């Protein structure tokens, strides 16, 4: 089973999943809806952390 990954936005939003594609989708949606920014898959992956 894949490791649990987490992505935290400076605004306090957090998404956790074992599915990286889901985190990418959620993060991109959040960035667009809340911050009006487009972020790339590479940016999301760079910010993603493994949850111990
Ligand atoms: Zn945010």
mmCIF file of the protein (N, C-alpha, C, O) and its ligand, coordinates in Angstrom:
data_MODEL
# 
_entry.id   MODEL 
# 
loop_
_entity.id 
_entity.type 
_entity.pdbx_number_of_molecules 
1 polymer     1 
2 non-polymer 1 
# 
_entity_poly.entity_id                      1 
_entity_poly.type                           'polypeptide(L)' 
_entity_poly.nstd_linkage                   no 
_entity_poly.nstd_monomer                   no 
_entity_poly.pdbx_seq_one_letter_code       
;(UNK)(UNK)(UNK)(UNK)(UNK)(UNK)(UNK)(UNK)(UNK)(UNK)(UNK)(UNK)(UNK)(UNK)(UNK)(UNK)
(UNK)(UNK)(UNK)(UNK)(UNK)(UNK)(UNK)(UNK)(UNK)(UNK)(UNK)(UNK)(UNK)(UNK)(UNK)(UNK)
(UNK)(UNK)(UNK)(UNK)(UNK)(UNK)(UNK)(UNK)(UNK)(UNK)(UNK)(UNK)(UNK)(UNK)(UNK)(UNK)
(UNK)(UNK)(UNK)(UNK)
;
_entity_poly.pdbx_seq_one_letter_code_can   XXXXXXXXXXXXXXXXXXXXXXXXXXXXXXXXXXXXXXXXXXXXXXXXXXXX 
_entity_poly.pdbx_strand_id                 A 
# 
loop_
_entity_poly_seq.entity_id 
_entity_poly_seq.num 
_entity_poly_seq.mon_id 
_entity_poly_seq.hetero 
1 1  UNK n 
1 2  UNK n 
1 3  UNK n 
1 4  UNK n 
1 5  UNK n 
1 6  UNK n 
1 7  UNK n 
1 8  UNK n 
1 9  UNK n 
1 10 UNK n 
1 11 UNK n 
1 12 UNK n 
1 13 UNK n 
1 14 UNK n 
1 15 UNK n 
1 16 UNK n 
1 17 UNK n 
1 18 UNK n 
1 19 UNK n 
1 20 UNK n 
1 21 UNK n 
1 22 UNK n 
1 23 UNK n 
1 24 UNK n 
1 25 UNK n 
1 26 UNK n 
1 27 UNK n 
1 28 UNK n 
1 29 UNK n 
1 30 UNK n 
1 31 UNK n 
1 32 UNK n 
1 33 UNK n 
1 34 UNK n 
1 35 UNK n 
1 36 UNK n 
1 37 UNK n 
1 38 UNK n 
1 39 UNK n 
1 40 UNK n 
1 41 UNK n 
1 42 UNK n 
1 43 UNK n 
1 44 UNK n 
1 45 UNK n 
1 46 UNK n 
1 47 UNK n 
1 48 UNK n 
1 49 UNK n 
1 50 UNK n 
1 51 UNK n 
1 52 UNK n 
# 
loop_
_struct_asym.id 
_struct_asym.entity_id 
A 1 
B 2 
# 
loop_
_chem_comp.id 
_chem_comp.type 
_chem_comp.mon_nstd_flag 
UNK 'L-peptide linking' . 
ZN  non-polymer         . 
# 
_pdbx_entity_nonpoly.entity_id   2 
_pdbx_entity_nonpoly.name        ? 
_pdbx_entity_nonpoly.comp_id     ZN 
# 
_pdbx_nonpoly_scheme.asym_id         B 
_pdbx_nonpoly_scheme.entity_id       2 
_pdbx_nonpoly_scheme.mon_id          ZN 
_pdbx_nonpoly_scheme.ndb_seq_num     1 
_pdbx_nonpoly_scheme.pdb_seq_num     101 
_pdbx_nonpoly_scheme.auth_seq_num    101 
_pdbx_nonpoly_scheme.pdb_mon_id      ZN 
_pdbx_nonpoly_scheme.auth_mon_id     ZN 
_pdbx_nonpoly_scheme.pdb_strand_id   A 
_pdbx_nonpoly_scheme.pdb_ins_code    . 
# 
loop_
_atom_site.group_PDB 
_atom_site.id 
_atom_site.type_symbol 
_atom_site.label_atom_id 
_atom_site.label_alt_id 
_atom_site.label_comp_id 
_atom_site.label_asym_id 
_atom_site.label_entity_id 
_atom_site.label_seq_id 
_atom_site.pdbx_PDB_ins_code 
_atom_site.Cartn_x 
_atom_site.Cartn_y 
_atom_site.Cartn_z 
_atom_site.occupancy 
_atom_site.B_iso_or_equiv 
_atom_site.pdbx_formal_charge 
_atom_site.auth_seq_id 
_atom_site.auth_comp_id 
_atom_site.auth_asym_id 
_atom_site.auth_atom_id 
_atom_site.pdbx_PDB_model_num 
ATOM   1   N  N  . UNK A 1 1  ? 0.837   -1.206 0.000   1.00 0.00 ? 1   UNK A N  1 
ATOM   2   C  CA . UNK A 1 1  ? 0.000   0.000  0.000   1.00 0.00 ? 1   UNK A CA 1 
ATOM   3   C  C  . UNK A 1 1  ? 0.868   1.251  0.000   1.00 0.00 ? 1   UNK A C  1 
ATOM   4   O  O  . UNK A 1 1  ? 1.909   1.292  0.657   1.00 0.00 ? 1   UNK A O  1 
ATOM   5   N  N  . UNK A 1 2  ? 0.452   2.241  -0.716  1.00 0.00 ? 2   UNK A N  1 
ATOM   6   C  CA . UNK A 1 2  ? 1.230   3.480  -0.830  1.00 0.00 ? 2   UNK A CA 1 
ATOM   7   C  C  . UNK A 1 2  ? 1.267   4.223  0.501   1.00 0.00 ? 2   UNK A C  1 
ATOM   8   O  O  . UNK A 1 2  ? 0.371   4.092  1.334   1.00 0.00 ? 2   UNK A O  1 
ATOM   9   N  N  . UNK A 1 3  ? 2.325   5.004  0.675   1.00 0.00 ? 3   UNK A N  1 
ATOM   10  C  CA . UNK A 1 3  ? 2.439   5.818  1.884   1.00 0.00 ? 3   UNK A CA 1 
ATOM   11  C  C  . UNK A 1 3  ? 1.380   6.910  1.882   1.00 0.00 ? 3   UNK A C  1 
ATOM   12  O  O  . UNK A 1 3  ? 0.974   7.418  0.836   1.00 0.00 ? 3   UNK A O  1 
ATOM   13  N  N  . UNK A 1 4  ? 0.949   7.251  3.088   1.00 0.00 ? 4   UNK A N  1 
ATOM   14  C  CA . UNK A 1 4  ? 0.030   8.379  3.223   1.00 0.00 ? 4   UNK A CA 1 
ATOM   15  C  C  . UNK A 1 4  ? 0.817   9.671  3.000   1.00 0.00 ? 4   UNK A C  1 
ATOM   16  O  O  . UNK A 1 4  ? 1.856   9.896  3.621   1.00 0.00 ? 4   UNK A O  1 
ATOM   17  N  N  . UNK A 1 5  ? 0.304   10.511 2.106   1.00 0.00 ? 5   UNK A N  1 
ATOM   18  C  CA . UNK A 1 5  ? 0.962   11.775 1.792   1.00 0.00 ? 5   UNK A CA 1 
ATOM   19  C  C  . UNK A 1 5  ? 0.071   12.925 2.224   1.00 0.00 ? 5   UNK A C  1 
ATOM   20  O  O  . UNK A 1 5  ? -1.153  12.807 2.277   1.00 0.00 ? 5   UNK A O  1 
ATOM   21  N  N  . UNK A 1 6  ? 0.709   14.021 2.528   1.00 0.00 ? 6   UNK A N  1 
ATOM   22  C  CA . UNK A 1 6  ? -0.023  15.196 2.976   1.00 0.00 ? 6   UNK A CA 1 
ATOM   23  C  C  . UNK A 1 6  ? 0.464   16.433 2.245   1.00 0.00 ? 6   UNK A C  1 
ATOM   24  O  O  . UNK A 1 6  ? 1.648   16.558 1.932   1.00 0.00 ? 6   UNK A O  1 
ATOM   25  N  N  . UNK A 1 7  ? -0.448  17.337 1.980   1.00 0.00 ? 7   UNK A N  1 
ATOM   26  C  CA . UNK A 1 7  ? -0.058  18.624 1.418   1.00 0.00 ? 7   UNK A CA 1 
ATOM   27  C  C  . UNK A 1 7  ? -0.756  19.716 2.215   1.00 0.00 ? 7   UNK A C  1 
ATOM   28  O  O  . UNK A 1 7  ? -1.977  19.709 2.371   1.00 0.00 ? 7   UNK A O  1 
ATOM   29  N  N  . UNK A 1 8  ? 0.036   20.649 2.713   1.00 0.00 ? 8   UNK A N  1 
ATOM   30  C  CA . UNK A 1 8  ? -0.493  21.748 3.499   1.00 0.00 ? 8   UNK A CA 1 
ATOM   31  C  C  . UNK A 1 8  ? -0.315  23.057 2.750   1.00 0.00 ? 8   UNK A C  1 
ATOM   32  O  O  . UNK A 1 8  ? 0.754   23.356 2.219   1.00 0.00 ? 8   UNK A O  1 
ATOM   33  N  N  . UNK A 1 9  ? -1.391  23.824 2.723   1.00 0.00 ? 9   UNK A N  1 
ATOM   34  C  CA . UNK A 1 9  ? -1.329  25.161 2.150   1.00 0.00 ? 9   UNK A CA 1 
ATOM   35  C  C  . UNK A 1 9  ? -1.082  26.149 3.287   1.00 0.00 ? 9   UNK A C  1 
ATOM   36  O  O  . UNK A 1 9  ? -1.549  25.928 4.404   1.00 0.00 ? 9   UNK A O  1 
ATOM   37  N  N  . UNK A 1 10 ? -0.350  27.241 3.019   1.00 0.00 ? 10  UNK A N  1 
ATOM   38  C  CA . UNK A 1 10 ? -0.107  28.245 4.069   1.00 0.00 ? 10  UNK A CA 1 
ATOM   39  C  C  . UNK A 1 10 ? -1.387  28.797 4.692   1.00 0.00 ? 10  UNK A C  1 
ATOM   40  O  O  . UNK A 1 10 ? -1.340  29.310 5.810   1.00 0.00 ? 10  UNK A O  1 
ATOM   41  N  N  . UNK A 1 11 ? -2.519  28.711 4.013   1.00 0.00 ? 11  UNK A N  1 
ATOM   42  C  CA . UNK A 1 11 ? -3.776  29.242 4.547   1.00 0.00 ? 11  UNK A CA 1 
ATOM   43  C  C  . UNK A 1 11 ? -4.394  28.299 5.580   1.00 0.00 ? 11  UNK A C  1 
ATOM   44  O  O  . UNK A 1 11 ? -5.364  28.660 6.247   1.00 0.00 ? 11  UNK A O  1 
ATOM   45  N  N  . UNK A 1 12 ? -3.836  27.090 5.713   1.00 0.00 ? 12  UNK A N  1 
ATOM   46  C  CA . UNK A 1 12 ? -4.362  26.145 6.692   1.00 0.00 ? 12  UNK A CA 1 
ATOM   47  C  C  . UNK A 1 12 ? -5.049  24.945 6.079   1.00 0.00 ? 12  UNK A C  1 
ATOM   48  O  O  . UNK A 1 12 ? -5.302  23.952 6.762   1.00 0.00 ? 12  UNK A O  1 
ATOM   49  N  N  . UNK A 1 13 ? -5.351  25.029 4.801   1.00 0.00 ? 13  UNK A N  1 
ATOM   50  C  CA . UNK A 1 13 ? -5.952  23.894 4.089   1.00 0.00 ? 13  UNK A CA 1 
ATOM   51  C  C  . UNK A 1 13 ? -4.975  22.726 4.064   1.00 0.00 ? 13  UNK A C  1 
ATOM   52  O  O  . UNK A 1 13 ? -3.776  22.911 3.851   1.00 0.00 ? 13  UNK A O  1 
ATOM   53  N  N  . UNK A 1 14 ? -5.498  21.523 4.282   1.00 0.00 ? 14  UNK A N  1 
ATOM   54  C  CA . UNK A 1 14 ? -4.647  20.344 4.188   1.00 0.00 ? 14  UNK A CA 1 
ATOM   55  C  C  . UNK A 1 14 ? -5.402  19.229 3.498   1.00 0.00 ? 14  UNK A C  1 
ATOM   56  O  O  . UNK A 1 14 ? -6.593  19.030 3.735   1.00 0.00 ? 14  UNK A O  1 
ATOM   57  N  N  . UNK A 1 15 ? -4.700  18.504 2.643   1.00 0.00 ? 15  UNK A N  1 
ATOM   58  C  CA . UNK A 1 15 ? -5.280  17.319 2.027   1.00 0.00 ? 15  UNK A CA 1 
ATOM   59  C  C  . UNK A 1 15 ? -4.347  16.145 2.281   1.00 0.00 ? 15  UNK A C  1 
ATOM   60  O  O  . UNK A 1 15 ? -3.132  16.251 2.114   1.00 0.00 ? 15  UNK A O  1 
ATOM   61  N  N  . UNK A 1 16 ? -4.934  15.025 2.687   1.00 0.00 ? 16  UNK A N  1 
ATOM   62  C  CA . UNK A 1 16 ? -4.166  13.808 2.926   1.00 0.00 ? 16  UNK A CA 1 
ATOM   63  C  C  . UNK A 1 16 ? -4.765  12.679 2.131   1.00 0.00 ? 16  UNK A C  1 
ATOM   64  O  O  . UNK A 1 16 ? -5.982  12.501 2.103   1.00 0.00 ? 16  UNK A O  1 
ATOM   65  N  N  . UNK A 1 17 ? -3.900  11.908 1.478   1.00 0.00 ? 17  UNK A N  1 
ATOM   66  C  CA . UNK A 1 17 ? -4.378  10.754 0.727   1.00 0.00 ? 17  UNK A CA 1 
ATOM   67  C  C  . UNK A 1 17 ? -3.223  9.816  0.434   1.00 0.00 ? 17  UNK A C  1 
ATOM   68  O  O  . UNK A 1 17 ? -2.061  10.218 0.494   1.00 0.00 ? 17  UNK A O  1 
ATOM   69  N  N  . UNK A 1 18 ? -3.535  8.573  0.118   1.00 0.00 ? 18  UNK A N  1 
ATOM   70  C  CA . UNK A 1 18 ? -2.524  7.649  -0.378  1.00 0.00 ? 18  UNK A CA 1 
ATOM   71  C  C  . UNK A 1 18 ? -2.450  7.744  -1.896  1.00 0.00 ? 18  UNK A C  1 
ATOM   72  O  O  . UNK A 1 18 ? -1.576  7.137  -2.514  1.00 0.00 ? 18  UNK A O  1 
ATOM   73  N  N  . UNK A 1 19 ? -3.345  8.488  -2.487  1.00 0.00 ? 19  UNK A N  1 
ATOM   74  C  CA . UNK A 1 19 ? -3.418  8.633  -3.934  1.00 0.00 ? 19  UNK A CA 1 
ATOM   75  C  C  . UNK A 1 19 ? -2.851  10.000 -4.332  1.00 0.00 ? 19  UNK A C  1 
ATOM   76  O  O  . UNK A 1 19 ? -3.499  11.029 -4.143  1.00 0.00 ? 19  UNK A O  1 
ATOM   77  N  N  . UNK A 1 20 ? -1.630  9.997  -4.888  1.00 0.00 ? 20  UNK A N  1 
ATOM   78  C  CA . UNK A 1 20 ? -0.988  11.265 -5.244  1.00 0.00 ? 20  UNK A CA 1 
ATOM   79  C  C  . UNK A 1 20 ? -1.795  12.054 -6.266  1.00 0.00 ? 20  UNK A C  1 
ATOM   80  O  O  . UNK A 1 20 ? -1.842  13.283 -6.218  1.00 0.00 ? 20  UNK A O  1 
ATOM   81  N  N  . UNK A 1 21 ? -2.426  11.340 -7.186  1.00 0.00 ? 21  UNK A N  1 
ATOM   82  C  CA . UNK A 1 21 ? -3.216  12.028 -8.205  1.00 0.00 ? 21  UNK A CA 1 
ATOM   83  C  C  . UNK A 1 21 ? -4.380  12.781 -7.569  1.00 0.00 ? 21  UNK A C  1 
ATOM   84  O  O  . UNK A 1 21 ? -4.753  13.865 -8.018  1.00 0.00 ? 21  UNK A O  1 
ATOM   85  N  N  . UNK A 1 22 ? -4.951  12.189 -6.513  1.00 0.00 ? 22  UNK A N  1 
ATOM   86  C  CA . UNK A 1 22 ? -6.055  12.847 -5.811  1.00 0.00 ? 22  UNK A CA 1 
ATOM   87  C  C  . UNK A 1 22 ? -5.549  14.112 -5.106  1.00 0.00 ? 22  UNK A C  1 
ATOM   88  O  O  . UNK A 1 22 ? -6.205  15.153 -5.139  1.00 0.00 ? 22  UNK A O  1 
ATOM   89  N  N  . UNK A 1 23 ? -4.387  14.011 -4.474  1.00 0.00 ? 23  UNK A N  1 
ATOM   90  C  CA . UNK A 1 23 ? -3.822  15.189 -3.810  1.00 0.00 ? 23  UNK A CA 1 
ATOM   91  C  C  . UNK A 1 23 ? -3.566  16.300 -4.823  1.00 0.00 ? 23  UNK A C  1 
ATOM   92  O  O  . UNK A 1 23 ? -3.860  17.468 -4.570  1.00 0.00 ? 23  UNK A O  1 
ATOM   93  N  N  . UNK A 1 24 ? -3.017  15.920 -5.969  1.00 0.00 ? 24  UNK A N  1 
ATOM   94  C  CA . UNK A 1 24 ? -2.748  16.911 -7.014  1.00 0.00 ? 24  UNK A CA 1 
ATOM   95  C  C  . UNK A 1 24 ? -4.052  17.585 -7.440  1.00 0.00 ? 24  UNK A C  1 
ATOM   96  O  O  . UNK A 1 24 ? -4.118  18.809 -7.554  1.00 0.00 ? 24  UNK A O  1 
ATOM   97  N  N  . UNK A 1 25 ? -5.082  16.780 -7.673  1.00 0.00 ? 25  UNK A N  1 
ATOM   98  C  CA . UNK A 1 25 ? -6.375  17.339 -8.099  1.00 0.00 ? 25  UNK A CA 1 
ATOM   99  C  C  . UNK A 1 25 ? -6.943  18.280 -7.041  1.00 0.00 ? 25  UNK A C  1 
ATOM   100 O  O  . UNK A 1 25 ? -7.386  19.385 -7.353  1.00 0.00 ? 25  UNK A O  1 
ATOM   101 N  N  . UNK A 1 26 ? -6.924  17.834 -5.795  1.00 0.00 ? 26  UNK A N  1 
ATOM   102 C  CA . UNK A 1 26 ? -7.482  18.640 -4.700  1.00 0.00 ? 26  UNK A CA 1 
ATOM   103 C  C  . UNK A 1 26 ? -6.694  19.932 -4.514  1.00 0.00 ? 26  UNK A C  1 
ATOM   104 O  O  . UNK A 1 26 ? -7.269  21.000 -4.303  1.00 0.00 ? 26  UNK A O  1 
ATOM   105 N  N  . UNK A 1 27 ? -5.374  19.818 -4.594  1.00 0.00 ? 27  UNK A N  1 
ATOM   106 C  CA . UNK A 1 27 ? -4.515  20.991 -4.399  1.00 0.00 ? 27  UNK A CA 1 
ATOM   107 C  C  . UNK A 1 27 ? -4.718  22.006 -5.528  1.00 0.00 ? 27  UNK A C  1 
ATOM   108 O  O  . UNK A 1 27 ? -4.780  23.211 -5.285  1.00 0.00 ? 27  UNK A O  1 
ATOM   109 N  N  . UNK A 1 28 ? -4.819  21.508 -6.756  1.00 0.00 ? 28  UNK A N  1 
ATOM   110 C  CA . UNK A 1 28 ? -5.025  22.415 -7.886  1.00 0.00 ? 28  UNK A CA 1 
ATOM   111 C  C  . UNK A 1 28 ? -6.378  23.099 -7.793  1.00 0.00 ? 28  UNK A C  1 
ATOM   112 O  O  . UNK A 1 28 ? -6.503  24.291 -8.077  1.00 0.00 ? 28  UNK A O  1 
ATOM   113 N  N  . UNK A 1 29 ? -7.392  22.339 -7.393  1.00 0.00 ? 29  UNK A N  1 
ATOM   114 C  CA . UNK A 1 29 ? -8.733  22.899 -7.231  1.00 0.00 ? 29  UNK A CA 1 
ATOM   115 C  C  . UNK A 1 29 ? -8.724  23.969 -6.136  1.00 0.00 ? 29  UNK A C  1 
ATOM   116 O  O  . UNK A 1 29 ? -9.281  25.053 -6.312  1.00 0.00 ? 29  UNK A O  1 
ATOM   117 N  N  . UNK A 1 30 ? -8.093  23.658 -5.015  1.00 0.00 ? 30  UNK A N  1 
ATOM   118 C  CA . UNK A 1 30 ? -8.005  24.599 -3.897  1.00 0.00 ? 30  UNK A CA 1 
ATOM   119 C  C  . UNK A 1 30 ? -7.285  25.880 -4.315  1.00 0.00 ? 30  UNK A C  1 
ATOM   120 O  O  . UNK A 1 30 ? -7.758  26.984 -4.045  1.00 0.00 ? 30  UNK A O  1 
ATOM   121 N  N  . UNK A 1 31 ? -6.142  25.724 -4.973  1.00 0.00 ? 31  UNK A N  1 
ATOM   122 C  CA . UNK A 1 31 ? -5.349  26.885 -5.377  1.00 0.00 ? 31  UNK A CA 1 
ATOM   123 C  C  . UNK A 1 31 ? -6.153  27.787 -6.306  1.00 0.00 ? 31  UNK A C  1 
ATOM   124 O  O  . UNK A 1 31 ? -6.100  29.012 -6.201  1.00 0.00 ? 31  UNK A O  1 
ATOM   125 N  N  . UNK A 1 32 ? -6.896  27.163 -7.216  1.00 0.00 ? 32  UNK A N  1 
ATOM   126 C  CA . UNK A 1 32 ? -7.687  27.922 -8.191  1.00 0.00 ? 32  UNK A CA 1 
ATOM   127 C  C  . UNK A 1 32 ? -8.880  28.611 -7.520  1.00 0.00 ? 32  UNK A C  1 
ATOM   128 O  O  . UNK A 1 32 ? -9.115  29.802 -7.723  1.00 0.00 ? 32  UNK A O  1 
ATOM   129 N  N  . UNK A 1 33 ? -9.631  27.841 -6.715  1.00 0.00 ? 33  UNK A N  1 
ATOM   130 C  CA . UNK A 1 33 ? -10.868 28.351 -6.120  1.00 0.00 ? 33  UNK A CA 1 
ATOM   131 C  C  . UNK A 1 33 ? -10.596 29.372 -5.026  1.00 0.00 ? 33  UNK A C  1 
ATOM   132 O  O  . UNK A 1 33 ? -11.280 30.393 -4.944  1.00 0.00 ? 33  UNK A O  1 
ATOM   133 N  N  . UNK A 1 34 ? -9.606  29.105 -4.190  1.00 0.00 ? 34  UNK A N  1 
ATOM   134 C  CA . UNK A 1 34 ? -9.375  29.929 -3.008  1.00 0.00 ? 34  UNK A CA 1 
ATOM   135 C  C  . UNK A 1 34 ? -8.352  31.028 -3.260  1.00 0.00 ? 34  UNK A C  1 
ATOM   136 O  O  . UNK A 1 34 ? -8.495  32.139 -2.749  1.00 0.00 ? 34  UNK A O  1 
ATOM   137 N  N  . UNK A 1 35 ? -7.321  30.723 -4.043  1.00 0.00 ? 35  UNK A N  1 
ATOM   138 C  CA . UNK A 1 35 ? -6.230  31.684 -4.215  1.00 0.00 ? 35  UNK A CA 1 
ATOM   139 C  C  . UNK A 1 35 ? -6.140  32.254 -5.630  1.00 0.00 ? 35  UNK A C  1 
ATOM   140 O  O  . UNK A 1 35 ? -5.330  33.145 -5.887  1.00 0.00 ? 35  UNK A O  1 
ATOM   141 N  N  . UNK A 1 36 ? -6.968  31.745 -6.553  1.00 0.00 ? 36  UNK A N  1 
ATOM   142 C  CA . UNK A 1 36 ? -6.938  32.245 -7.920  1.00 0.00 ? 36  UNK A CA 1 
ATOM   143 C  C  . UNK A 1 36 ? -5.614  31.973 -8.615  1.00 0.00 ? 36  UNK A C  1 
ATOM   144 O  O  . UNK A 1 36 ? -5.196  32.729 -9.492  1.00 0.00 ? 36  UNK A O  1 
ATOM   145 N  N  . UNK A 1 37 ? -4.953  30.882 -8.216  1.00 0.00 ? 37  UNK A N  1 
ATOM   146 C  CA . UNK A 1 37 ? -3.653  30.550 -8.800  1.00 0.00 ? 37  UNK A CA 1 
ATOM   147 C  C  . UNK A 1 37 ? -3.703  29.185 -9.461  1.00 0.00 ? 37  UNK A C  1 
ATOM   148 O  O  . UNK A 1 37 ? -4.378  28.268 -8.994  1.00 0.00 ? 37  UNK A O  1 
ATOM   149 N  N  . UNK A 1 38 ? -2.970  29.074 -10.563 1.00 0.00 ? 38  UNK A N  1 
ATOM   150 C  CA . UNK A 1 38 ? -2.804  27.776 -11.209 1.00 0.00 ? 38  UNK A CA 1 
ATOM   151 C  C  . UNK A 1 38 ? -1.475  27.193 -10.750 1.00 0.00 ? 38  UNK A C  1 
ATOM   152 O  O  . UNK A 1 38 ? -0.435  27.838 -10.884 1.00 0.00 ? 38  UNK A O  1 
ATOM   153 N  N  . UNK A 1 39 ? -1.500  25.990 -10.215 1.00 0.00 ? 39  UNK A N  1 
ATOM   154 C  CA . UNK A 1 39 ? -0.246  25.345 -9.831  1.00 0.00 ? 39  UNK A CA 1 
ATOM   155 C  C  . UNK A 1 39 ? -0.069  24.067 -10.632 1.00 0.00 ? 39  UNK A C  1 
ATOM   156 O  O  . UNK A 1 39 ? -1.033  23.384 -10.979 1.00 0.00 ? 39  UNK A O  1 
ATOM   157 N  N  . UNK A 1 40 ? 1.178   23.766 -10.913 1.00 0.00 ? 40  UNK A N  1 
ATOM   158 C  CA . UNK A 1 40 ? 1.478   22.604 -11.753 1.00 0.00 ? 40  UNK A CA 1 
ATOM   159 C  C  . UNK A 1 40 ? 1.588   21.346 -10.902 1.00 0.00 ? 40  UNK A C  1 
ATOM   160 O  O  . UNK A 1 40 ? 1.740   21.404 -9.682  1.00 0.00 ? 40  UNK A O  1 
ATOM   161 N  N  . UNK A 1 41 ? 1.507   20.215 -11.580 1.00 0.00 ? 41  UNK A N  1 
ATOM   162 C  CA . UNK A 1 41 ? 1.684   18.926 -10.909 1.00 0.00 ? 41  UNK A CA 1 
ATOM   163 C  C  . UNK A 1 41 ? 3.046   18.894 -10.209 1.00 0.00 ? 41  UNK A C  1 
ATOM   164 O  O  . UNK A 1 41 ? 3.167   18.391 -9.092  1.00 0.00 ? 41  UNK A O  1 
ATOM   165 N  N  . UNK A 1 42 ? 4.074   19.440 -10.881 1.00 0.00 ? 42  UNK A N  1 
ATOM   166 C  CA . UNK A 1 42 ? 5.423   19.439 -10.306 1.00 0.00 ? 42  UNK A CA 1 
ATOM   167 C  C  . UNK A 1 42 ? 5.457   20.250 -9.012  1.00 0.00 ? 42  UNK A C  1 
ATOM   168 O  O  . UNK A 1 42 ? 6.109   19.855 -8.045  1.00 0.00 ? 42  UNK A O  1 
ATOM   169 N  N  . UNK A 1 43 ? 4.756   21.380 -8.995  1.00 0.00 ? 43  UNK A N  1 
ATOM   170 C  CA . UNK A 1 43 ? 4.715   22.210 -7.777  1.00 0.00 ? 43  UNK A CA 1 
ATOM   171 C  C  . UNK A 1 43 ? 4.025   21.471 -6.643  1.00 0.00 ? 43  UNK A C  1 
ATOM   172 O  O  . UNK A 1 43 ? 4.484   21.500 -5.501  1.00 0.00 ? 43  UNK A O  1 
ATOM   173 N  N  . UNK A 1 44 ? 2.929   20.812 -6.963  1.00 0.00 ? 44  UNK A N  1 
ATOM   174 C  CA . UNK A 1 44 ? 2.212   20.056 -5.932  1.00 0.00 ? 44  UNK A CA 1 
ATOM   175 C  C  . UNK A 1 44 ? 3.105   18.951 -5.383  1.00 0.00 ? 44  UNK A C  1 
ATOM   176 O  O  . UNK A 1 44 ? 3.199   18.765 -4.170  1.00 0.00 ? 44  UNK A O  1 
ATOM   177 N  N  . UNK A 1 45 ? 3.757   18.222 -6.278  1.00 0.00 ? 45  UNK A N  1 
ATOM   178 C  CA . UNK A 1 45 ? 4.619   17.116 -5.847  1.00 0.00 ? 45  UNK A CA 1 
ATOM   179 C  C  . UNK A 1 45 ? 5.772   17.617 -4.977  1.00 0.00 ? 45  UNK A C  1 
ATOM   180 O  O  . UNK A 1 45 ? 6.179   16.935 -4.037  1.00 0.00 ? 45  UNK A O  1 
ATOM   181 N  N  . UNK A 1 46 ? 6.295   18.794 -5.282  1.00 0.00 ? 46  UNK A N  1 
ATOM   182 C  CA . UNK A 1 46 ? 7.406   19.351 -4.515  1.00 0.00 ? 46  UNK A CA 1 
ATOM   183 C  C  . UNK A 1 46 ? 6.966   19.693 -3.089  1.00 0.00 ? 46  UNK A C  1 
ATOM   184 O  O  . UNK A 1 46 ? 7.773   19.667 -2.160  1.00 0.00 ? 46  UNK A O  1 
ATOM   185 N  N  . UNK A 1 47 ? 5.681   20.014 -2.928  1.00 0.00 ? 47  UNK A N  1 
ATOM   186 C  CA . UNK A 1 47 ? 5.165   20.426 -1.618  1.00 0.00 ? 47  UNK A CA 1 
ATOM   187 C  C  . UNK A 1 47 ? 4.627   19.256 -0.800  1.00 0.00 ? 47  UNK A C  1 
ATOM   188 O  O  . UNK A 1 47 ? 4.381   19.375 0.400   1.00 0.00 ? 47  UNK A O  1 
ATOM   189 N  N  . UNK A 1 48 ? 4.453   18.141 -1.467  1.00 0.00 ? 48  UNK A N  1 
ATOM   190 C  CA . UNK A 1 48 ? 3.850   16.975 -0.820  1.00 0.00 ? 48  UNK A CA 1 
ATOM   191 C  C  . UNK A 1 48 ? 4.816   16.360 0.197   1.00 0.00 ? 48  UNK A C  1 
ATOM   192 O  O  . UNK A 1 48 ? 6.013   16.247 -0.065  1.00 0.00 ? 48  UNK A O  1 
ATOM   193 N  N  . UNK A 1 49 ? 4.304   15.977 1.322   1.00 0.00 ? 49  UNK A N  1 
ATOM   194 C  CA . UNK A 1 49 ? 5.146   15.350 2.352   1.00 0.00 ? 49  UNK A CA 1 
ATOM   195 C  C  . UNK A 1 49 ? 4.593   13.979 2.719   1.00 0.00 ? 49  UNK A C  1 
ATOM   196 O  O  . UNK A 1 49 ? 3.384   13.744 2.708   1.00 0.00 ? 49  UNK A O  1 
ATOM   197 N  N  . UNK A 1 50 ? 5.501   13.103 3.036   1.00 0.00 ? 50  UNK A N  1 
ATOM   198 C  CA . UNK A 1 50 ? 5.097   11.782 3.517   1.00 0.00 ? 50  UNK A CA 1 
ATOM   199 C  C  . UNK A 1 50 ? 4.679   11.900 4.982   1.00 0.00 ? 50  UNK A C  1 
ATOM   200 O  O  . UNK A 1 50 ? 5.380   12.515 5.785   1.00 0.00 ? 50  UNK A O  1 
ATOM   201 N  N  . UNK A 1 51 ? 3.550   11.315 5.321   1.00 0.00 ? 51  UNK A N  1 
ATOM   202 C  CA . UNK A 1 51 ? 3.074   11.351 6.697   1.00 0.00 ? 51  UNK A CA 1 
ATOM   203 C  C  . UNK A 1 51 ? 3.597   10.115 7.426   1.00 0.00 ? 51  UNK A C  1 
ATOM   204 O  O  . UNK A 1 51 ? 3.371   8.982  7.002   1.00 0.00 ? 51  UNK A O  1 
ATOM   205 N  N  . UNK A 1 52 ? 4.281   10.355 8.504   1.00 0.00 ? 52  UNK A N  1 
ATOM   206 C  CA . UNK A 1 52 ? 4.891   9.241  9.250   1.00 0.00 ? 52  UNK A CA 1 
ATOM   207 C  C  . UNK A 1 52 ? 3.817   8.367  9.901   1.00 0.00 ? 52  UNK A C  1 
ATOM   208 O  O  . UNK A 1 52 ? 4.141   7.385  10.569  1.00 0.00 ? 52  UNK A O  1 
HETATM 209 ZN ZN . ZN  B 2 .  ? -4.814  27.749 0.602   1.00 0.00 ? 101 ZN  A ZN 1 
# 
